[in-house]
Amino acid sequence: MASIRKLHGAVITLDDGSTVQVERIGRGRYTTAWRDGHHVYLQTKDGEYSKDILAALSGTRHIPTTEELGWGDDDAPWRLYRQPLYRRLTKRDFPNAYRQWKSLAEAREAAFKDVRGPNWRGHDLNARTLEIAQASPNVDESVRETLQALIDKACDYGHNYCMEFNQGNMAVHPERDELILLDPLFDLDEVRASQMATLKKHRGY
């Protein structure tokens, strides 16, 4: 059956004056994702530093190549990043990457059961996740080293950034069966603040 899909298009003007026609492929709480035929462009709100962390670790195995492109026009409160297009993580096509992801997801779930409580912080969850991953025979050494690098860099931005490994936020290297942690961090403080604001709104505060 034929279908027509409405596209959410835009034109991005880069610092060198060149333009890129892109299609919006996703929109979350803090990031809007756009793509052309070669790259994904990530538009992030001011104060959201998870892509900064990825950019600082660009070149690290299992971390996406991430390039900061600068602020929006007229000091708009958002920044733009660029990543290559990666392949979608599937069990059938990429068994090794899928196994690594599954092991990390299980480690993170177990870690959350250990640290959750009224005052837990992102760093607590990250450190416990790494401990469990280090003890797992199903997590490769290169993945463990990447987790350590991610945790160390996240600490430069405080103790609020949490690792998470939702399958939709994972990807696969364009040339081999290797897991890429495409979007592995979120700001716990921002999520808590948003949840509190929503709660107050519902209660009429």
N, C-alpha and C positions, 0 to 999 in steps of 0.2 A: 504494500500500500504506500502510495506517495505521501510525503509529509513536507511541511514547511516549518523550519525552525527560526524563530525570531532571534536575530543576533544583537548583542549589546556592543556596538562598535565604538572605537575611539581612535584618536590620532595622538601619538606621543611624540613630542619634539625633544630631541636630545640636545645636550650641551653643544655639540658640533653643528647644530642647525638642521641635521637630518631628521626626517620624520619616519615613524613606524605606524602602520595601520594594525590595530590589534582588536581582538575579540575578548570580551569579558567571559571568563570561564569559572569564576567563583568569587564569592564575597562572604567573609566571615566578620567576626566582631571587630577585628583590628586590621585586617588586610583584605584588599581587593586584588584579585589575580587576573592578569590579562595575558594573551599569548598571540604571537604571530607564528610563522612557519618554523622558526628556529629557537625561539626563546620564550620564557615566561617572565613577565614584568610584575613585580609585587609592589603595590602602593600601600604603604603602612602609615598609620596615624602617628603623630608626634608623641613621644614617650614610650613607644613600643620598640624594644631593642632586640627582640629575638633574631631579626634578620641581621642586625649589627654583629651579633655573636657569630652567626654563620659566615658573614663576610670576613670576620677576623680569622676564622678557621679555614677559609677557602684554600683548597689544596690538600687538606687533611683527608685521608682515606675515609670513605663512607659519609663525608659531608658534601653537600652540593656546592659546586662552584657558584659563588654569590658575589656580585659586583654592585657596589653602591653607585647610583647614578645622580644623586643629589636631591635637593629639596624641590618642592613644587614652585610654580611661578609666584612671584610677589610674596615670597616667604610664606606660602600656603603651609598649613600645619600637617604636611605629610611628606614622606620621602619615597624614593623609587629605587628598587633593586632589580637586578636582572640575573636570571639563572638559565642554563641551557634546558632544553626539553629532555626529560628523562622518561624511561619506559615505565609503564604501570606495573606494579607488583602483583603477580598472579602465581598461584601454587603450581599450576601445570607448566607454565613457560619458564619459570625461574625457581626451581626447587631449593637451591642453596640460599638465595636471598630470602625466600619465603621462610625457610627453616630458621635463619638468623632473626628475622622479624618476629616470628612466633615465640622464640626463646626470650627475646627482649620484652615482648608484651607480657609474657608470663612472669618474668622477673619483676617487672614494674607492678603488676597486680599483687604479687606476693609482698612486695615492699610496702605498698600502700596499706595493706592489712597490718603490717608491723608498726607503722609510724603514725597512722591516722589518729587524730585526737583534736581537742579544741585549739591547740596552739602549734600544730605542725607547720613546718616551713618547706619551701621547695627544695632547699639544700638537703634537708633530712631525707626526703623521698629519693632524691638523686643519689645520695651516698649509699643508702640501703639498696637501691636498685643495682648499683655497681657491685656491691658486695655479693649479691645473689648471682649476678651475671658472671662475676669472676670465678664463682664456684661451680658454674654450670659447664659441663663438657660439650654442650651444644652451642656455646657462644665462642666464636673464633677470637683469637688474641687480637687481631686487628680491630675488631668491633669493640673489644674491651678498652683498647687504647684510645679509640675515638670517643667512647663514653667519658673516659677520664679527661680528655682534652675539652670536651663539651662542658663538663662540670666545672673545671678550673676556669674556663673563660666566662661562664655564666656567673661565677662568684665575683667577677669584676663589676657586675651590675647589681650586686646585693645577693640576698638569699631567697629571693622571691620567684626565680625562674624554675619551673618544673619541667622535667622531661616527660614526654608522653609518646606512645608509639602506636597511634591509630593507623590501621592499614592504609587509609586514604591519604595519610601524611607521609607515607613511605614511597620509595621509588627504586628503580634498578638502573645501574650504570648502562650507558648507551652501547657499550661494546662487550660486556661480559656479565655473567650471572653474579652480580655483587650488589648488596644492599646499600641504598643511599638514604640517609636520614633526612628526608626532604624538608620537613617542618617539625622538628622534635621538641620544641620548647613553647611554653606559654607562661604568661605573667600571673602568678597566683594572686598577688595583691590586687591586680586589676579585676580579676574574676570575682574575688570576694567583694570588692567595692561595688561592682555591678550587681551582684546578687543582693547585697544589702540595700542598694537603691531601689531595686525592683520590689523587694519585700516592703520597704517603707511606702512605696507608691500604692501597693495593694492594700496596705493597712490604713492608708489615708493620712500618713504623717506629713 
